[in-house]
Amino acid sequence: MSTSSSLAGRHVVVTRPAEQAGKLSGEIEARGGIAVRFPVLAVFDTDRPEALQAAAAGIDAYDYAVFVSPNAAEKALGTICASRAWPENVVACAMGETSARAIAGFGVAHIITPQGGRFDSEALLERPEFTPGAIRGKRVAIFRGDGGRELLGETLEARGAQVTRIPCYRRGRPDIDAGPLLDLLARGAVDAVTVTSSEGLRNLLAMVGAAGESALKAAPLFVAHQRIAEEAAAMGFADVTATAPGDAGLLAGLEARFIGKDR
């Protein structure tokens, strides 16, 4: 972990779910910044557990198992591996490095991730294993939250794969006090806001409400994907930076903005 002062005195809002915010917050604080934890997504057990239980019992029948997020990996593998080891014939697929680490934590050895430094459905679909010729006739399980983007599943089906979508958690808006963040916004003390999903961005706006909307939209916003940046611009955010993916990308974007500049 860096011990530089590149973010000295900067208030940086971290909107990751509470259980996933520790690493980014710690990196900000190691650089002298002040991490303002304000989770905009909460993760709950699925209210349709039978689909996950059926997938756990029949996981050997699949060729690939895709985990769309760390939450999907934790929830799904917690159920699957509670009573058995991961089958060696099933290739685990992670959208990014954080998900891959979560999968590996359950003893899964064969994990593939997108290539080329991008971590999204589009990048995963570019892997040679998922070309039309290679994936046709294969069985793919997609472990995800309730709802979400359909691009991955629909594209794999169009390429001839048999796809099963398995909800293993549900997302919601946390019930937390927005007062401290509203106070910082009102004082112009928020130097940066980090957001890692479009759903989280929408929740953030709803959680600060009309009282904080103008100040929030004027604050520098750092997002981990160009798609989120485009949605933020359409919402009226004035200062949006799309960074490289993950915590490392967000940190690099923050440092590029603030290093060497007076507070």
N, C-alpha and C positions, 0 to 999 in steps of 0.2 A: 504493500500500500504506500502511495506517495506521501511524503511529509512536506511538500512544498507549500507555499503560501499563495498559490495562484488564484484561490477564491477567497482570500482573507476578507472577513467581514461581510461577505455576500449572503443574503438570505435567499436560499434556493428551495422552492417548493417541490417536494417529492410526492408524487401522486400514486405510486405503486401500491398494491394491496399491502396491508400492514405486515403480513408475514413475509413479504418479498422486498420490503423497503430497506432492510438493514444494510445490505452491501453498498448500494448507491449512497445512502445517507452517511455511512462510515467513510466512504471515499471523499465525499464533499467536505466532511469535517476534518479529515486528514489534510486537506488542502487549505484549511483555515476558514472554510465556509460554515454557514449555519443552516443545517438541514431542517426544513420546516415540513414535518411529516403530516400529510393530509391525504389519506387513502380515499380514492374515489370509486373503488370497486371492492366489494366484499364477496367472498367465495363461500358457498354453502353446499351441503350434500345435495345430490339430485333428488327430486321428488319422484323419480321413475327408476328406482334401483334395479328393477327386474332386468332391464336391458343390459346393464353392466354385469349383473350376476350371470346372465346367459353367456355373455362374451367371455367372462372369466372361465366358465366351464368348457367352452368350446374354442379357446384361443388357438389350440394346435391346428385348427382347420384353416387358419389364415396364412397368407404368404408375407404380408406386411401389416404392421400396426403403426399407425401414425398418431403421435401425441402432439396436439396443436399448441400446447402451452405447458409450463411447469405444473400448473394446477391439474391439468389433464393427466400428466404423468403420475403425480402424487396420488390422486384419487383412484385412477384406474389400476395402477400397479400395486397400490395398497390393498386393493381387493383381490387382484389376480394372484399376487405373490404371498397372500396370507396363508394359502393352503398348498402351494406348489411352486416349483422353480419355473422360471421363464423358459419356454420351449426353444431349443436351439434352432429349430427350423423356421422360426418367425423372425423376420428382420424388423427391428424397431426403428422408427423414423422420427426425428425431432426437428422442429422448426428452427431451433437455434441452440446456442451453447448452454444456456441456462436449463432448457428442457433436457438436453443431452446429459447434463450433470445429474439432474433429478432421476432420469432413467437409469444411469449407471449406478446410482445409489441403491438400486434394487438388485444389483448383480447381473444386469443385462450387458453382455459383452459386445454384441454386433449391433451398432447404432450408426445410421447414416443421417447426415444433415445436408442442407443446401450448400452448394458450392459457390464460389465467387464473392463471398462476403455479404450476401443478401440473405435475410432470414424471413421468408414469407412463402405463401403458397406458390406464387409464381416461380420462385427460385427452386423450391422442392420439385416442382413439376419438370424442371429442366434437367434433373438427374437422369443419367442413362437408363436406370432401372425403370423409369416411369415413361419412357418413350412409347408411342403406340405399339410398336412391334414387341417391346419387351413386357409390357404390362397386360397385354390382352389375355383374358382368361384367368388372371391372377385374382386372388381374394384379398381385399384390403379392408381393415378395420380402422375407422377414424374415431379416436377418443377425443371428445371435445366438451365444451359447455353446452347448455341448452341454446339452440340457435347458433348464430355466427355466420361467417361467410360460407357460401356454397361452392366457391370456385374450385377448390381442390376436389371435392367429391364429384361434382358434375363433370369436370374435365377428365378425371380418371374413368368415369363411366362412359364418356364419349370415346375414350381410347380402348374400350372393351373390357375394363376391369369390373369385377363384382364388388361393390362398395357397401359396407355396413356402417352407418353412423351411430355412434354409441354415446349418449349424453352421460357424463360421469360427475358433473357438478353444475351448479347454476350460479349466475352472477347477480348481484344486486347492488343497490346504492347504500353505502354505510350510513348509519344514523349517528353522526358525530357533530360536535359543536363547531360551527364555522366561525364563531366569534373571533378567535385569535387570528385567523387568516384575514378576516375582514378588517381587523384593526391594522394589520401590516399593510394591506392594500390601501386603506384610507390614508395612511401616513406616507405612502409612496416608498415603503421600505422593502417591497418585494423586488429583488434583482433579477430573478429568473423563475420560470415555472417549467417543470419537466412532465411530459405526458407520453405514455407508451401505447395508447390505443384510442381509436375514435370514440368508442363507447365511454371510456374514461373522460375524454374531453367534454362530451355532452353532459356527463354526470357532474363534472367540475362546475360547469356553467350553472346548472340547476342548483347545486349546493351553495354557491355564493349568492345566487339570486340577483334581483335587481339592485340590491345595495352594493354589490361588489362587481357587477358586470363590466362597467366602463373601465374601472381601474385594472381589472383582470385582463381585459382585451388590449390594454395599453402596455402591459408588462411583457418583457421578452419571453417568448414561448419557445421551448426546445422540444422537438418531437422526434421519435425514433423511426419515422417512415415518411416518405414523400406523400403517401396517400393521406396521412393524418394532417400533414402540412396543408394540403389542398383543402381539406375540410375546414381547418382552422381559418384559413384565409376567407373561405366562403362565409364563415360565421362572423367575420369582422375583426379578427385578431390582427393587430397592426404590425407586429414584429415577430415573425415566425422563422425559426431556423430548423430545417430538416437535417438531422445528424446521421451518422452511421448507426447501425442497429445496436441495441443492448446498452448496458450501463457504460461500457467503455466508449461507445459512440457519443452518448450524452455528455460524459465527462470531457471528452475531447472538444465537443462543441462549446461547452461552458468555458473551458480554459482558453479556447481560441478567441472568445468574446472578451474575456475579462483580464487575461494575463497582462501584466504591465500597465494596467489602467488604474487610476486612482479611484478609491471608493467614493 
